[in-house]
C-alpha cells in the first residue's frame, strides 16, 4: 500500500471525482472540501487531498483542510481498510500534519487514532455517531398546518439563539453568540435558511440548505424548540425544503442524523429519507 497525495484539489478531482460521485452523499465531505479548495474559498489553505492505494486501486480517499476535520471515504471495502488507515496515520504523523478531528467509518477512526497516537502523543474523543440519510423521491405526508418560507433579517436574533441550542443538543458543543450570529446572518443573506410558521404565524422550526453538491444538496441545522416538538413541524419543514430542491433539479437531498435520535430518524423516513451509511466524528483534545 502507498499514500498518494495530489498537488492540489483540481488534480485530485481530475483523477477521482467520477468515482466519488458514484456515492456522492457518502463522499460529500471530501467532495465539498475539494470543490471549495478549487474555488480558493479556503483562503491560503488549499488543503491536503489524496488516496491510499493498493495494486494501483484506491482503498481510501482523504481530505484535510483545517479547521475542518480530516475526512476519509472508503472506496473499496474488500481491501484491508484498517491497514490503509494505519498507513495514512503514519504518513500524517511523519509529516507533522495533526488533524483537528476525523470523520470516517468507525473502524477507520479507531485504526487511524490508535496508530496516530503511537507516533504523536495526543488524545481524540468521540463526539458524534451519525447516520447519513438520503432522499431521491418524496413520500406524501399529511403536513402540519402552516408554511415554510425563507428566514428574514429581523429574525436573526431568535434564530441565532436556536443555532446555539442546536449546537449544544445535536453537536454536543457550545458556540459563542458572535460565531452563531455570523453563521445565521450568512445563511439568511444567501437565502439558505428556512423557517416553518404555524397557523398563528409563530416560528416553530428551522433548517438550512448548506452544502450544494454536484448532483444534490445537504440539509443541516434542523431544529425545533422543545415547546413546539411532537407536532410534526420539523418533518413538514424538511418535506417542503426537500421538495423544493428536488423540483429544482437536484437528484437527491441528504442530511446527517444522530444515531441515538430515533424520533428524528423516523420523521425523516416518513417523508422518504433512507439511511445509506454512517459516519463517526472524533475531535482532537490535546497534542
C-alpha positions, 0 to 999 in steps of 0.5 A, a space after each residue: 500500500 502507498 499514500 498518494 497525495 495530489 498537488 492540489 484539489 483540481 488534480 485530485 478531482 481530475 483523477 477521482 471525482 467520477 468515482 466519488 460521485 458514484 456515492 456522492 452523499 457518502 463522499 460529500 465531505 471530501 467532495 465539498 472540501 475539494 470543490 471549495 479548495 478549487 474555488 480558493 474559498 479556503 483562503 491560503 489553505 488549499 488543503 491536503 487531498 489524496 488516496 491510499 492505494 493498493 495494486 494501483 486501486 484506491 482503498 481510501 480517499 482523504 481530505 484535510 483542510 483545517 479547521 475542518 476535520 480530516 475526512 476519509 471515504 472508503 472506496 473499496 471495502 474488500 481491501 484491508 481498510 484498517 491497514 490503509 488507515 494505519 498507513 495514512 496515520 503514519 504518513 500524517 504523523 511523519 509529516 507533522 500534519 495533526 488533524 483537528 478531528 476525523 470523520 470516517 467509518 468507525 473502524 477507520 477512526 479507531 485504526 487511524 487514532 490508535 496508530 496516530 497516537 503511537 507516533 504523536 502523543 495526543 488524545 481524540 474523543 468521540 463526539 458524534 455517531 451519525 447516520 447519513 440519510 438520503 432522499 431521491 423521491 418524496 413520500 406524501 405526508 399529511 403536513 402540519 398546518 402552516 408554511 415554510 418560507 425563507 428566514 428574514 433579517 429581523 429574525 436573526 436574533 431568535 434564530 441565532 439563539 436556536 443555532 446555539 441550542 442546536 449546537 449544544 443538543 445535536 453537536 454536543 458543543 457550545 458556540 459563542 453568540 458572535 460565531 452563531 450570529 455570523 453563521 445565521 446572518 450568512 445563511 439568511 443573506 444567501 437565502 439558505 435558511 428556512 423557517 416553518 410558521 404555524 397557523 398563528 404565524 409563530 416560528 416553530 422550526 428551522 433548517 438550512 440548505 448548506 452544502 450544494 453538491 454536484 448532483 444534490 444538496 445537504 440539509 443541516 441545522 434542523 431544529 425545533 424548540 422543545 415547546 413546539 416538538 411532537 407536532 410534526 413541524 420539523 418533518 413538514 419543514 424538511 418535506 417542503 425544503 426537500 421538495 423544493 430542491 428536488 423540483 429544482 433539479 437536484 437528484 437527491 437531498 441528504 442530511 446527517 442524523 444522530 444515531 441515538 435520535 430515533 424520533 428524528 430518524 423516523 420523521 425523516 423516513 416518513 417523508 422518504 429519507 433512507 439511511 445509506 451509511 454512517 459516519 463517526 466524528 472524533 475531535 482532537 483534545 490535546 497534542 
